[in-house]
Amino acid sequence: MYNETLLMMPGPVPMPESVRNSMTKQAINHRSKEFGACYADIVRILKPVFGTTNDILVLSGSGTAGQEAAIGSFAKGKKVAALVNGKFGERLGQIADIYGEAVMIESEWGHPLNLEGLKEALENGAEVVTLVHNETSAAILNPAEEVGKLARKHDALFVLDAITSIGGDVVEADKWGADIAIVGSQKCLAAPAGLAAVSVSQRAWDRLSEKRPLYLDLQKAKKSADGNPMETPTTPAVPLFLALREACKHIEAEGLENRIARHHKMSAAVRAAGSAWGLSLVPQVDALHKPSNTVTGFFYPAGVDDSQIRGACKKMGIEFAGGQDRMKGKIFRIGNMGIIDTPEILATVAAVQMSFKKAGYKLEGDGLTAAVEVLSA
Ligand SMILES: Cc1ncc(COP(=O)(O)O)c(C=O)c1O
């Protein structure tokens, strides 16, 4: 990528050239057929990627705007059971507590969810359940289908943050009973940062909160999107919509199954490298909880400093993420979202291995060879 830094972050991610170029066009009227067609293309392509036939609304704002729109539009004044095993689950719970009353059902970050705690909260009248499917902060994939079943059994609305899984892993919003599912543009969709897409079921529309946020009111968004041409209630981030449409076309061209298989293979290669190095994965897995297929987290061995590893890689032009909040300095996280493929994984694994060597730490084995094995299969 010559002078460009290779971003191996769990978002934002590198974008195809045509996606970048689509943002340089002259301004267009957002109340026009041209914009409406762009919005319609995005929704058409994203529906199967979400695994939904529900409405999809695109909001100008990052993934958090999607979270806040969902909670603000459907959970005002309600008791919300918020499942937490990482930073983003915690944030969703914090939003729920601003608009309603959150019951935080917490596990250690990266550990399995407390599903018994969820059952109890539902038996005690929780009307909404929130879950982060792919908890990026701890690189763990949570069991959305099981949580959806529990929510449905107790007739609660199910809000699913699939911000970092949609477009990179299997998401079946309808099958899993996700009344609301959210994706962020700068993650597996490989579009620029700044848009969130939110799917909404009829069940959710039937339970719309009376008082909703002004800017993030999903009903207003629906009313505008239902028009011909499709519109947004206020001026949208038009260049980002154009770029997202282009990114969606790349998804369509690759094919969803192929794209998901690629994400699985890339993350498997990173996990194989870590295992050969003798590093421990951050997520504690069990029959229901798996390591993420879009970001892989490892604990640093004792005596290795985050800046030695990520700092050295950054000097080589490769940037990935450290730990957030309580995980800061303890872990590093390599993303493989969007268009990341074999060359980027090989370069990153090699750079990490070199950085440990430079730091004077002897890894157990050769991660690069292990990654090559997976990638060659
Ligand atoms: C799982 C998850 N949820 C929510 C967010 C917040 O998204 P944004 O930073 O786009 O607002 C992130 C961001 O990394 C995330 O990984």
The ligand as an SDF file (V2000), in Angstrom:
LIG
                    3D

 16 16  0  0  0  0  0  0  0  0999 V2000
  -19.4180   -4.0370   18.8060 C   0  0  0  0  0  0  0  0  0  0  0  0
  -19.4030   -2.5520   18.6680 C   0  0  0  0  0  0  0  0  0  0  0  0
  -20.5060   -1.8630   18.9860 N   0  0  0  0  0  0  0  0  0  0  0  0
  -20.5350   -0.5240   18.8980 C   0  0  0  0  0  0  0  0  0  0  0  0
  -19.4430    0.1900   18.4720 C   0  0  0  0  0  0  0  0  0  0  0  0
  -19.5100    1.6650   18.4000 C   0  0  0  0  0  0  0  0  0  0  0  0
  -19.5170    2.0350   17.0700 O   0  0  0  0  0  0  0  0  0  0  0  0
  -19.0650    3.4960   16.6060 P   0  0  0  0  0  0  0  0  0  0  0  0
  -17.6820    3.7220   17.1020 O   0  0  0  0  0  0  0  0  0  0  0  0
  -19.1650    3.3660   15.1110 O   0  0  0  0  0  0  0  0  0  0  0  0
  -20.0360    4.4510   17.1640 O   0  0  0  0  0  0  0  0  0  0  0  0
  -18.2750   -0.4810   18.1350 C   0  0  0  0  0  0  0  0  0  0  0  0
  -17.0830    0.2650   17.7150 C   0  0  0  0  0  0  0  0  0  0  0  0
  -15.9830   -0.2280   17.6230 O   0  0  0  0  0  0  0  0  0  0  0  0
  -18.2530   -1.8850   18.2410 C   0  0  0  0  0  0  0  0  0  0  0  0
  -17.1520   -2.5770   17.9420 O   0  0  0  0  0  0  0  0  0  0  0  0
  1  2  1  0
  2  3  1  0
  2 15  2  0
  3  4  2  0
  4  5  1  0
  5  6  1  0
  5 12  2  0
  6  7  1  0
  7  8  1  0
  8  9  2  0
  8 10  1  0
  8 11  1  0
 12 13  1  0
 12 15  1  0
 13 14  2  0
 15 16  1  0
M  END
$$$$
